[in-house]
Each structure stands twice: as C-alpha cells, then as structure tokens.
Amino acid sequence: MNEIGKVAVVGAGMMGAEIAYCFALAGKDVVLNDASMDLACSGKHRLEKILDKGISKGKIEPERKQSVLSLITPTDADHALGDADLVVEAVFEDEQVKKEVMSRLDTICQPHCIFATNTSSIPITRLATAVGPDRIGRFIGTHYFSPVSLMKLVEVVPGLETTEETVATMMACCRDIGKTPIRVKDVPGFAVNRILHAMWIEVNRLVEEEVATIEDIDIGCKLGLGHPIGPYALMDLTTNTLNLQVQQILFDAYGERFMPRPVLKQKVDANHLGRKTGRGWYDYRK
Ligand SMILES: NC(=O)c1ccc[n+]([C@@H]2O[C@H](COP(=O)([O-])OP(=O)(O)OC[C@H]3O[C@@H](n4cnc5c(N)ncnc54)[C@H](O)[C@@H]3O)[C@@H](O)[C@H]2O)c1
C-alpha cells in the first residue's frame, strides 16, 4: 500500500480549502492550488478562522495554529504539485473543467500519485478517462461532506478500473486524517446524496403544499429527527445551484422520484443561492 506523504489539493474553494486543512491537521504537507495566487491565498486565509474557532472551543491547542498553517502552501503553479503522492481535485462541478485539470496534472505528477476527485455528481469512471492508462488504476472518487472540517464521512468510490490497492490506500488515508470512509459503488449520487436529496425534494413538496414553513421544517428535523442542522439551513450552505444540478442528475438517472421541485428552480432563477449570495431560503443580508 502506498504511503501518502505530500498532498496537493486543486481548487481552494469551500471544499478544497477545508480538505487541505484536514490533511494539515493530520501533519501532512499540503499544496493548495487555485487558478490565481489570490484565490489560493484566500482559501488558506479562511482556514485561520476555522482554527481560531477550534482553539476557542478547546479542540485545538493554540500553539498548533502556526504549525498547521505552515504545512499549507498556497500556489497557482502546476509544477508545485509535481511531487505530491495524492492529488485531491475540488474544482468547479463541471466535467470539462475537471477533465482538463486531471489530464494536465497527469503529465506533471509522479507515476505513483493517486488522483482523487471530490465530485458530487459526475461518474468517477467517466472522469477517469481524462488520465492515461498508466494512471487510471490510481484514479478514484473521495466524496467529502460540508463543512469538511467537521464532517467525519468520506464516500470512497472506485471507478471501473480503480485498483483494489488504490481503494485500500485511500480508505487508510481517510482514517489517517480522522475521517470515517465508507466504500460506495460508482452510481449517480453515490449513496448519501441519494438519501439527502430524496429528503430535500420531499421537504420542498411540504413547502409547496404549505404544510409547514421552512423555519418549522428545520425545527422539525432538528428536534424530531435529531439532525444537527435543518434541511433549509443546510441547502443554503451547499448552495441552490449545486442542489438543483445534483437533483437534475439524479432525475436523469432514476426518473420521477428525483424530479427537482419548482420551488427550488425559482430560488435559483431569483439568484437566492444561499449564504454565498447573502440570500437563499433565509436572508443573511442583515
Ligand atoms: N459544496 C458542497 O457542499 C460540496 C459537497 C461535496 C462535494 N462538493 C464538490 O466539491 C467540488 C468543489 O466544490 P466547492 O463547493 O468547493 O466549489 P467552489 O466554487 O467553492 O470552489 C471551487 C474552486 O475551484 C477553483 N478552480 C476552478 N477551476 C480551477 C482550475 N482549473 N484550477 C485550479 N482551481 C480551479 C475555483 O477558483 C474555486 O476556488 C465540486 O466538485 C463539488 O461538487 C461540494
């Protein structure tokens, strides 16, 4: 089994930055790459707040802050990724963008380097065609959950040609950084998003039928089902464009039961995308 020493995270957005954080917290050297140095640095900058929160809650010793941050090197240069043992791809959820990144890095990275995509909806087997025959056995899906710094689960998703050695390495690597991996087949939505979106579509039906308000549905899920966060507050975190995109993919794959509800489409049309745009199901502008 391969030892993962140095990690490269491509895409320093909401997911990528926190994935980098989890590896650094476990003592790994991480390069955090984005399209520009500004984007890469602002990804790293956001992690300071997460560290400060962890320190104020007594979960992280204050003296660790600088050492964790010093393990993360922001970069916009491809060559900085050349000696990584693992590349975690967390760029936009766009097949062409992801494939372009993967095929470019395939020529730069070492032969033993594993490529792990954090796609939430694109088949791993299809993304794997972006790399050459020598890499394809080391191409895999590792699906993290938001916020990555808090959520323990990673769905480990082998593509058609992923080797068992790669699966074993990634299961061990997830455990190494304090996550709990589950192995899931490469089907649209994997496992957890199928559960989640079935529920989100149903809560949207409840709102359309005026059975309950979004606030009361959130209260119901928290106090009645023990969820740590209500579905509407969570949709605002994951952003409604991505929510709709995933439901469209599930609808194409499984039919009627995953048909996105009009109320979600309307939110996207109105640019009420969630916390990112200041307004989603809730209003964050005040
Ligand atoms: N948001 C979620 O809750 C969630 C959950 C699980 C998985 N995902 C998946 O994680 C991935 C990233 O999602 P996100 O929410 O962090 O998106 P995001 O838009 O916050 O971040 C994407 C980042 O990728 C960068 N990027 C785009 N093209 C690039 C390139 N060619 N090279 C380097 N960097 C590039 C962008 O500048 C941006 O900083 C997506 O595939 C998404 O489906 C998201």
The ligand as an SDF file (V2000), in Angstrom:
LIG
                    3D

 44 48  0  0  0  0  0  0  0  0999 V2000
  -20.4170   22.4230   -1.7510 N   0  0  0  0  0  0  0  0  0  0  0  0
  -20.6220   21.2340   -1.2210 C   0  0  0  0  0  0  0  0  0  0  0  0
  -21.3350   21.0780   -0.2090 O   0  0  0  0  0  0  0  0  0  0  0  0
  -19.9480   20.0290   -1.8080 C   0  0  0  0  0  0  0  0  0  0  0  0
  -20.0280   18.7900   -1.1360 C   0  0  0  0  0  0  0  0  0  0  0  0
  -19.3510   17.6860   -1.6620 C   0  0  0  0  0  0  0  0  0  0  0  0
  -18.6330   17.8150   -2.8380 C   0  0  0  0  0  0  0  0  0  0  0  0
  -18.5970   19.0240   -3.4890 N   0  0  0  0  0  0  0  0  0  0  0  0
  -17.8220   19.1100   -4.7320 C   0  0  0  0  0  0  0  0  0  0  0  0
  -16.5720   19.7360   -4.4490 O   0  0  0  0  0  0  0  0  0  0  0  0
  -16.1290   20.4520   -5.6080 C   0  0  0  0  0  0  0  0  0  0  0  0
  -15.8350   21.8910   -5.2340 C   0  0  0  0  0  0  0  0  0  0  0  0
  -16.9980   22.4660   -4.7190 O   0  0  0  0  0  0  0  0  0  0  0  0
  -16.9680   23.8470   -3.8770 P   0  0  0  0  0  0  0  0  0  0  0  0
  -18.2910   23.9780   -3.2670 O   0  0  0  0  0  0  0  0  0  0  0  0
  -15.7330   23.8850   -3.0460 O   0  0  0  0  0  0  0  0  0  0  0  0
  -16.8090   24.9070   -5.0800 O   0  0  0  0  0  0  0  0  0  0  0  0
  -16.2100   26.3860   -5.0290 P   0  0  0  0  0  0  0  0  0  0  0  0
  -16.7840   27.0930   -6.2010 O   0  0  0  0  0  0  0  0  0  0  0  0
  -16.3350   26.9710   -3.6600 O   0  0  0  0  0  0  0  0  0  0  0  0
  -14.6420   26.1460   -5.2780 O   0  0  0  0  0  0  0  0  0  0  0  0
  -14.1040   25.7120   -6.4930 C   0  0  0  0  0  0  0  0  0  0  0  0
  -12.7050   26.2990   -6.6050 C   0  0  0  0  0  0  0  0  0  0  0  0
  -12.0470   25.7160   -7.7310 O   0  0  0  0  0  0  0  0  0  0  0  0
  -11.2640   26.7180   -8.3310 C   0  0  0  0  0  0  0  0  0  0  0  0
  -10.9500   26.3340   -9.7030 N   0  0  0  0  0  0  0  0  0  0  0  0
  -11.7840   26.3120  -10.7620 C   0  0  0  0  0  0  0  0  0  0  0  0
  -11.1030   25.9000  -11.8760 N   0  0  0  0  0  0  0  0  0  0  0  0
   -9.8290   25.6620  -11.4690 C   0  0  0  0  0  0  0  0  0  0  0  0
   -8.6620   25.2240  -12.1420 C   0  0  0  0  0  0  0  0  0  0  0  0
   -8.6850   24.9560  -13.4450 N   0  0  0  0  0  0  0  0  0  0  0  0
   -7.5080   25.0740  -11.4350 N   0  0  0  0  0  0  0  0  0  0  0  0
   -7.4700   25.3670  -10.1150 C   0  0  0  0  0  0  0  0  0  0  0  0
   -8.5650   25.7900   -9.4140 N   0  0  0  0  0  0  0  0  0  0  0  0
   -9.7220   25.9390  -10.0920 C   0  0  0  0  0  0  0  0  0  0  0  0
  -12.1340   27.9700   -8.2430 C   0  0  0  0  0  0  0  0  0  0  0  0
  -11.3890   29.1640   -8.4230 O   0  0  0  0  0  0  0  0  0  0  0  0
  -12.7050   27.8330   -6.8240 C   0  0  0  0  0  0  0  0  0  0  0  0
  -11.8730   28.4620   -5.8560 O   0  0  0  0  0  0  0  0  0  0  0  0
  -17.2160   20.2670   -6.6520 C   0  0  0  0  0  0  0  0  0  0  0  0
  -16.8980   19.1880   -7.4710 O   0  0  0  0  0  0  0  0  0  0  0  0
  -18.4470   19.9680   -5.8140 C   0  0  0  0  0  0  0  0  0  0  0  0
  -19.4310   19.2430   -6.4980 O   0  0  0  0  0  0  0  0  0  0  0  0
  -19.2170   20.1170   -2.9890 C   0  0  0  0  0  0  0  0  0  0  0  0
  1  2  1  0
  2  3  2  0
  2  4  1  0
  4  5  1  0
  4 44  2  0
  5  6  2  0
  6  7  1  0
  7  8  2  0
  8  9  1  0
  8 44  1  0
  9 10  1  0
  9 42  1  0
 10 11  1  0
 11 12  1  0
 11 40  1  0
 12 13  1  0
 13 14  1  0
 14 15  2  0
 14 16  1  0
 14 17  1  0
 17 18  1  0
 18 19  2  0
 18 20  1  0
 18 21  1  0
 21 22  1  0
 22 23  1  0
 23 24  1  0
 23 38  1  0
 24 25  1  0
 25 26  1  0
 25 36  1  0
 26 27  1  0
 26 35  1  0
 27 28  2  0
 28 29  1  0
 29 30  1  0
 29 35  2  0
 30 31  1  0
 30 32  2  0
 32 33  1  0
 33 34  2  0
 34 35  1  0
 36 37  1  0
 36 38  1  0
 38 39  1  0
 40 41  1  0
 40 42  1  0
 42 43  1  0
M  CHG  2   8   1  16  -1
M  END
$$$$
